[in-house]
Amino acid sequence: MSLPSIANRFLFLILLGLMSTQAPLATPIGTAAAPSSSDTGEETAETLAPVRDLGFDPALVGLPSFDLPRRSADDYERLLDLIDARIDEIEAAATAPAAAISAPATAAEDPRLPLLRGMRNSVRAEALLVERAEQVSQALALAEQELAAFAEDGAASDPPYPVSLVDQLRAELEVLAQSAAQASRLAAQAEQRAQASERALEAAMRERRRRRDLVAQAEDPIARAAEERELDATRLQVLVAFQTFSEAAARRKLSQRESELARTRAALFEARIAFKGDALVFSEEALNERLEELARRIAEFDARTTALQQTADRAELELVATRERLEQALAENDSAVDLDLLQAQVAAQEAEVVAARLGVDYLRRAIVLAEQSKPLIERRYHLLRGEEAAQWPTWLRETQALLREVATEREFAESELASLRSMQLVLSRRLTAPDLDTALRAALTRRMEALREQESRAAELLAVDEVVVSLAQRLEQSLAPRVAERSLGQLADEAQATLAGWWTAELFAIQDQPFYVNEIITALLVFVLVVIAVSFLQRLLRRRVLPRLDSMQGSGRTSHAVVLALIRQTSQVFVILLAFYLSMLISGLGAGRVQQVIGNLLVAVFYFQVGLWANAGLMDYLQRQRSKRERHDPGTATGFGLLMFFLRILVWVVVVVSIMAHFRYPVAGVLGALGVGGIAVAFAVQNILGDVFNSMGIVLDKPFRVGDFIVAGDNVGVIEYIGVKTTRIRSLSGELVAVSNTNLVNSNIRNFKHMRERRVVFKIGVVYQTPPEQLERIPGMIEQIIRAQARCRFDRAHFFEYGDFALVFEIVYYVIGADYNLYMDIQQAINLGIYRAFQAEGIQFAYPTQELILRRSPPPPPSPSLMVRGD
């Protein structure tokens, strides 16, 4: 026997010993340990059902010997017969003549029957689980015997072994690994269920003990009988919980045995692969067969791609026609056309087009994967023959990169499959609607078929991915140990030679300007160091310098503004450009014209960076000043806003002029042109400039401030914001009114904010029939009423004048405060007080009246002419 065979057998014996010394699987709570599966295969009573002390005789609920050990299938049959007999007994008692006479016609079912039926189903399930566990135990024993025999005798056939045989074994091993993982998950779930059922059993037993104590404490016979009925029901619930726990324990044991069987079979296949791995042969005929098969697959994919592309084109033409019909129906608003049907047809055709287009993409990707699998097969062929050893590290890196790439694409394809399945579920729910139109159902069915075709093509791509992954993994598994077996000296020499040639190699060239690796690496290092240095400086300023400046008073404001500007307003473009320029300058990369261009660009960016720093420093300083003064005068925000606005303009004008001066651009001509243009712009925007300067007048003169209540022309309200062009006033009705600063300054402004007291003048009139004594008392009455009000100061009350229809009194008083609501409350109280006082004195208020007096005139004297004629 050869030395590799002896070493392999020794390895298998060690593996078998490790498996036999593994810790036994956890047994269910309340059960005895299970015997080894390598025994006769017969299980004792403890392995079939847990034994628990229930604390009472199950015969009390009609199930004697329920808690006895279950040693065989006959014990389960006996238990099922016992439960069936109890069910028949309860049903017979319910249908007896005496019970029928005493029970009402609509009596409910006995509550014990559902519990007993559930218990019967649980017993049947447990019997099946136990039977399955026995079968798995037998299979496990056979697998362990086969593994031991393989470790002892090895494979039946002699080496060498074709590589296809090992590939088949690896494929079966992958399936077994998946089965073992699933079995482990099921075992964990069974363990959780067993623990939950045990907790439920303990809870039921505690409830039974509580009921037992209540029965012992009951003195009234009626109450005692009721408690005994509850105790019987609780005992039955304990038995149900016990049976549930017994079933869960059996399920747990089955899951553990299945998991152990999967691991044992996987170990057997691993042993076979390890035994045959050193004696593989990959013949040239097998290589040619695989390459020919691969070529046929690529040709098949290519033909399918062409056919599917034609299908996609036809489907797209049909989709365009259907869309035109839908758009025409929508434009003409034709009620005879079923828009829902047309939209469903469009959706179905879109799904077909998408499925065909994606199918083409899937097939093209499958072709790419198939072409990538060709070098994998060829490299494995050369590897097993020991050829091209110098390329093995490169092959290993490329194979690992391919595995990562395919894994990413696999995740995308799996997410695509999940999305397609969710869409199919939605369509399935729509197709189940009973009132769905036939044509609409056909369109939805067509869309469903398109999604299914897309799903099948995505699944096919996943299958191709799996084949490539399998080939790459097998090549990686063969390459990794061979690459690792090389000596350290060989690795060092190889690395040194590689680095020596790589360090001075020309990487690329631009316009006949070469770029070498050492220059690029030096430039990158300088670039990174500059970026890190700037970041470190910013962090140092932020953590050390800035807190010290914050703690200083007065003298540290300017320094604080400068440091804050350096921290916050250092542009990343400036840092990157500076690092790039220094890296090129130190490394010698891109000398000549390139450095000159970068230098000029750096100067321009530097001036802009200085502008950013100056702008940020000034803004920070002014913001601090504004925040300090806003506490006393909120209106200063506008003044500081104007100042910051003009300072920003000044800073950037200086920056632009400096850049132009640096590059020797004629600044005088530009300034002259800007002056002429400025005059033209000033004429064009004179209204806007008027508002701006009027806002400065508001800031300086301060006729009002933010929060003041003013009346300016037709505008009445509270000042909310004083801007550069407009001022916002919140009117009494709630809307926000924007008033031009020019119009506001030109109007008469009445500011009520600083009013200390409000002078109120009002008049009342009484009828002319009021006696003089009451007229004399009216001013005193009104004075008393006004003086009785809080925050009010009386001034005078006089008989003012004789009105057209009333005797008019004029009253003047002051409200101490500017609140309008306070004024109205006081005026209301005064009016009510005057009304009550006048009612008590019998004084009547006057109201407009008119008196019409009709007088009869005497008859006219006789005419003299008539008198003469009468004579």
PyMOL commands that set and color helices and strands:
alter all, ss='L'
color gray80, all
select helices_A, chain A and resi 3-20+45-48+58-61+73-95+97-102+112-153+163-217+221-277+284-332+339-384+389-431+438-484+488-503+517-551+557-568+572-587+593-630+636-662+667-684+686-701+741-746+772-787+820-841+864-870
alter helices_A, ss='H'
color red, helices_A
select strands_A, chain A and resi 161-162+280-281+506-510+513-516+709-712+715-722+726-731+736-740+749-751+758-766+792-802+807-815
alter strands_A, ss='S'
color yellow, strands_A
deselect
rebuild
show_as cartoon
